[in-house]
Amino acid sequence: MTNDADKSTEEIGDRARRMKIARDDPGPSPLRGVGTFGMIGWSIAVPTVIGAFLGLWLDRVAPQAFSWPVALILGGVVLGALIAWAWIGKEGDGR
């Protein structure tokens, strides 16, 4: 009887270890990819839109020979790309 109990205990322990490994490293998932694309999109879109609105405001408050909205939209795209790049680098290190 002790042998059966030992086998059951070992099986439960093995199963728990496999479940922990599966939970810690879920592997590739299509939904994870969609989430990644969403995060990249938002990290670029938000600074770009903020730059556009800030540029429109600066055009009214401090007009210049150049276009504030165009300059700050480009700055927002660059800032967003840097944020996305850093986020992807951090996600890549975590795998």
LINBELDA-V234579 format. One record per backbone hydrogen bond with DSSP energy under -1.0 kcal/mol. CO is the residue of the C=O (numbers start at 0). NH is the residue of the N-H. If there is no record, write none. Layout:
CO/NH
CO/NH
This chain:
0/4
1/5
2/6
3/7
4/8
5/9
6/10
7/11
8/12
9/13
10/14
11/15
12/16
13/17
14/18
15/19
16/20
17/21
18/22
19/23
20/24
28/32
29/33
30/34
31/35
32/36
33/37
34/38
35/39
36/40
37/41
38/42
39/43
40/44
41/45
43/47
44/48
45/49
46/50
47/51
48/52
49/53
50/54
51/55
52/56
53/57
54/58
55/59
56/60
57/61
66/70
67/71
68/72
69/73
70/74
71/75
72/76
73/77
74/78
75/79
76/80
77/81
78/82
79/83
80/84
81/85
82/86
83/87
84/88
85/89
86/90
87/91
88/92
89/93
